[in-house]
Amino acid sequence: MKKVVSVSEAEMEVMEKLWDQEGGIKQSQLLALFEADGKVWKRQTLNTFLSRLENKGLVKRENRLVEPLYGREEYGSIQMKATIDRMYGGKLSKFVAAFVKDNAIEDSEAEELIRILEKH
């Protein structure tokens, strides 16, 4: 993938369910997970979302199993980097400055960020 892809809210719900599984999951099992959460989708609805995600290079369907091609963290990292590149000229410092300007940051969080930056 390595490029940012637009994902709808429903497609992200599917990705979240897939990330919560270890390895692949059958489409019928995935549908059952949504039903257990009170979301009643028809099989074709789920199939449509999976087809879109497959076309976007985010999932693969093979031997009746569906699995994500990228982990949650890797996907988030790709999306975040693309956003920082697009909105802040690739400057993480500009992103952080904009974020903390409008959002309170606790001292413990600031200390953790400093530790991370010093480590890298």
Residue pairs with C-beta under 8 A, 6 or more apart in sequence:
1 56
1 57
1 58
1 69
1 70
1 75
1 78
2 78
3 78
3 82
4 78
4 79
4 82
4 83
5 56
5 57
5 58
7 15
7 53
7 56
7 58
8 52
10 49
11 49
11 52
11 53
13 34
13 39
14 30
14 46
14 49
14 50
14 53
14 59
15 53
15 58
15 59
15 68
15 72
15 75
16 72
17 30
17 33
17 34
18 25
18 30
18 59
18 66
18 67
18 68
19 68
19 71
19 72
21 67
23 65
23 67
24 62
24 65
24 66
24 67
25 33
25 65
25 66
25 67
26 64
26 65
26 66
27 43
27 46
27 47
27 50
27 61
27 64
27 66
28 43
30 46
30 66
31 41
31 43
31 46
34 40
34 41
34 46
35 41
50 59
50 61
50 66
53 59
54 60
54 61
57 69
58 68
58 69
58 70
58 75
59 66
59 67
59 68
59 69
60 66
60 67
60 69
68 75
70 78
83 95
84 90
84 91
84 92
84 95
87 95
88 94
88 95
88 98
96 113
